[in-house]
Amino acid sequence: DWALDGVGLLAVHANTDNGNIRYVAGAGGRVRVVAKKKIKAPSREEAEAFARQVQVTAVREGDIVRIYKEHTKPPKGFGVEVSYEISGPAEADLELRTVNGNVEIQGSEASVQGQSTNGNLKVEGARGQIQLRTQNGNISARVDELRQEALFTNTNGNISARIAAGCAPVMATSTNGNIELSVHADYAGKVDARTTNGAVESTLELSRVDLSKRTQLVGQLGGESAVELRLHTLNGNVRLKSVQGQ
């Protein structure tokens, strides 16, 4: 359990191999980090002994807080899971990475990067640039105001994004999964939605339709704008709708 100075902080970087990472933005000039170590071993005594070798560090270096863990390679039959619960300034850029675990971010107003190999990614209340990448897992984003581009990428899993305000490029790419994007009434941009094995559906009326068929929709949403909405999947459906659910 750490309490670090958050005044003037520019970024928080957190890394783990196995475990979840959760960041909750709040008021105040402190960063609090709670790390939880979970050790699987043949006996409790062996688990407790190896747990002492698992070192977690949370430190401020200049204007960046870094959180990471270190340990020797676990013996056969052992498992190590290290998760982080972090609270800090909403204005700090976030770079949160795990391999086997989920990443959740709430209330950020700066840029966020969330990455996992096997795990779900979830963002709520974001306002800055968003980059979410996972191979096996779902991606969910509820964006209060999109001021910069949003990038969502996975291989196996669904992608769901809701843009309540703002207008910036959105790129969502999946191999095996559905893509659903909900935008507000004033959103304007070039739509390029497509799938190979599935269907493309839009409950929004485009101002211009360049191509419309079961697996592809290309056209203009709202007024003329160079902002791009690219929604591509190979095996899955693509749906474009209003934030009001219509």
C-alpha positions in Angstrom: 0.0 0.0 0.0 1.6 3.3 -1.2 0.6 6.9 -1.1 2.6 9.1 -3.5 2.7 12.8 -4.4 0.5 13.4 -7.4 1.0 17.2 -7.7 2.2 18.0 -11.2 2.1 14.4 -12.2 2.0 13.7 -16.0 1.6 9.9 -16.3 1.1 6.6 -14.5 2.6 3.5 -15.9 1.7 0.1 -14.5 2.8 -3.4 -15.6 2.1 -6.9 -14.5 2.1 -10.3 -16.1 -0.8 -12.1 -14.4 -3.3 -9.9 -12.6 -5.8 -7.1 -13.1 -5.2 -3.4 -13.1 -7.8 -0.9 -12.1 -7.4 2.9 -12.1 -10.0 5.3 -10.6 -9.5 9.0 -11.2 -10.4 11.4 -8.5 -9.7 14.8 -6.9 -6.7 15.6 -4.8 -3.0 15.5 -5.2 -2.2 12.0 -4.2 -1.7 8.7 -5.9 -2.7 5.6 -3.9 -1.6 2.2 -5.0 -2.8 -1.1 -3.4 -1.0 -4.2 -4.7 -2.4 -7.7 -4.1 -0.1 -10.7 -4.4 -1.7 -14.2 -4.9 0.6 -17.2 -4.9 -0.4 -20.7 -5.8 1.9 -23.5 -4.5 1.8 -27.1 -3.3 1.7 -25.9 0.3 0.9 -22.8 2.2 4.4 -22.6 3.6 5.9 -22.7 0.1 3.4 -20.1 -1.0 4.3 -17.8 1.8 8.0 -18.3 1.2 7.8 -17.4 -2.5 5.5 -14.5 -1.8 8.4 -12.8 0.1 10.4 -13.0 -3.1 7.7 -11.2 -5.1 8.7 -7.5 -4.9 6.2 -4.8 -6.0 7.5 -1.3 -6.6 5.4 1.9 -6.8 7.6 5.0 -7.1 7.5 8.5 -8.5 10.3 9.2 -10.9 10.2 12.8 -12.0 6.7 13.4 -13.3 5.8 9.7 -13.8 4.6 7.1 -11.3 5.8 3.6 -12.2 4.3 0.4 -10.8 5.8 -2.9 -11.5 6.7 -6.3 -9.9 9.8 -8.4 -9.9 10.5 -12.0 -8.9 12.5 -15.1 -10.0 10.9 -17.7 -12.3 8.4 -19.6 -10.2 9.2 -23.3 -9.7 7.0 -25.9 -11.4 3.6 -26.1 -9.8 3.7 -22.5 -8.6 1.6 -19.6 -9.9 2.0 -15.8 -9.3 -0.7 -13.2 -9.7 -0.2 -9.5 -8.9 -3.0 -7.1 -9.2 -3.1 -3.3 -8.7 -5.9 -0.9 -7.5 -4.8 2.6 -8.3 -6.4 6.0 -7.6 -4.9 9.3 -8.9 -5.4 12.5 -10.8 -7.8 12.5 -13.8 -5.2 14.6 -15.7 -2.5 12.0 -15.7 -1.9 10.0 -18.9 -2.3 6.2 -18.3 -0.3 3.3 -19.7 -1.6 0.1 -18.1 -0.4 -3.3 -19.3 -1.0 -6.9 -18.3 -0.8 -10.2 -20.0 -3.4 -12.4 -18.3 -5.9 -10.1 -16.7 -8.4 -7.3 -17.1 -7.8 -3.5 -17.3 -10.4 -1.0 -16.1 -10.2 2.8 -16.2 -12.7 5.1 -14.7 -12.9 8.9 -14.9 -9.8 9.7 -16.9 -9.6 13.0 -18.7 -6.2 12.4 -20.3 -4.9 9.8 -22.8 -5.3 6.2 -21.8 -3.6 3.1 -23.1 -4.8 -0.3 -21.9 -3.4 -3.6 -23.1 -3.8 -7.2 -22.3 -3.3 -10.5 -24.1 -6.0 -12.6 -22.3 -8.4 -10.2 -20.6 -11.2 -7.7 -21.0 -10.6 -3.9 -21.3 -13.1 -1.4 -19.9 -13.1 2.4 -19.9 -15.7 4.7 -18.4 -15.9 8.4 -18.5 -12.9 9.1 -20.7 -12.2 12.4 -22.5 -8.7 12.1 -24.1 -7.1 9.8 -26.6 -8.0 6.1 -26.1 -6.0 3.0 -27.2 -7.3 -0.3 -26.1 -5.7 -3.6 -27.4 -6.3 -7.2 -26.4 -6.1 -10.5 -28.2 -8.6 -12.6 -26.3 -11.2 -10.5 -24.5 -14.0 -7.9 -24.9 -13.5 -4.2 -25.2 -16.0 -1.7 -23.7 -15.8 2.1 -23.7 -18.3 4.7 -22.5 -16.8 8.0 -23.5 -18.1 11.3 -22.0 -16.4 13.4 -24.6 -14.1 12.2 -27.4 -11.5 15.0 -27.9 -8.9 12.8 -29.7 -8.9 9.6 -31.7 -10.0 6.2 -30.2 -8.5 3.0 -31.3 -10.0 -0.4 -30.3 -8.3 -3.6 -31.4 -8.8 -7.3 -30.5 -8.7 -10.7 -32.1 -11.3 -12.8 -30.3 -14.0 -10.8 -28.6 -16.6 -8.1 -29.0 -16.1 -4.3 -29.1 -18.7 -1.9 -27.8 -18.1 1.9 -27.7 -20.5 4.8 -26.7 -19.5 8.4 -27.6 -21.7 10.8 -25.7 -20.0 14.0 -26.9 -17.1 15.2 -29.0 -16.0 14.3 -32.5 -12.8 12.5 -33.4 -11.7 9.5 -35.4 -12.8 6.1 -34.2 -11.2 2.9 -35.4 -12.4 -0.5 -34.2 -10.9 -3.7 -35.6 -11.7 -7.3 -34.6 -11.1 -10.7 -36.2 -13.7 -12.8 -34.4 -16.2 -10.5 -32.7 -19.1 -8.1 -33.1 -18.6 -4.3 -33.2 -21.2 -1.9 -31.9 -20.7 1.9 -31.9 -23.2 4.4 -30.5 -22.7 8.1 -31.2 -24.5 11.3 -30.3 -26.8 13.2 -32.7 -24.2 15.9 -33.7 -21.4 13.4 -34.6 -20.2 13.9 -38.2 -17.8 11.7 -40.1 -17.0 9.3 -42.9 -18.4 5.9 -42.2 -16.5 2.7 -43.4 -18.2 -0.3 -41.8 -17.6 -3.8 -43.1 -17.5 -7.5 -42.3 -16.8 -10.7 -44.2 -19.0 -13.2 -42.3 -21.8 -11.3 -40.7 -23.9 -8.2 -41.4 -23.6 -4.4 -41.2 -26.6 -2.5 -39.7 -27.1 1.2 -39.1 -30.1 2.7 -37.3 -28.7 6.1 -38.1 -29.6 7.9 -41.3 -26.6 8.8 -43.3 -26.5 12.1 -45.1 -24.8 10.4 -48.0 -24.6 6.7 -48.9 -21.8 5.7 -51.2 -22.1 1.9 -50.8 -24.7 -0.2 -49.0 -24.9 -4.0 -48.9 -25.3 -6.7 -46.3 -21.6 -6.8 -45.4 -20.6 -3.2 -46.0 -21.7 0.4 -45.5 -19.8 3.4 -46.7 -21.0 7.0 -46.6 -21.2 10.3 -44.7 -22.8 10.7 -41.3 -23.9 14.3 -40.5 -22.3 17.3 -42.2 -19.1 17.1 -44.2 -16.2 16.1 -42.1 -12.9 14.4 -42.6 -13.3 12.5 -39.3 -13.2 8.7 -40.0 -15.4 6.0 -38.4 -13.7 2.7 -39.4 -15.5 -0.4 -38.1 -14.0 -3.6 -39.5 -14.4 -7.2 -38.4 -13.9 -10.6 -40.2 -16.3 -12.8 -38.4 -19.0 -10.9 -36.7 -21.7 -8.2 -37.0 -21.2 -4.4 -37.1 -23.8 -2.1 -35.7 -23.9 1.7 -35.8 -26.6 3.4 -33.7 -27.5 6.5 -31.5 -26.5 6.8 -27.9 -30.3 7.0 -27.2 -30.4 3.3 -28.3 -32.2 3.9 -31.6 
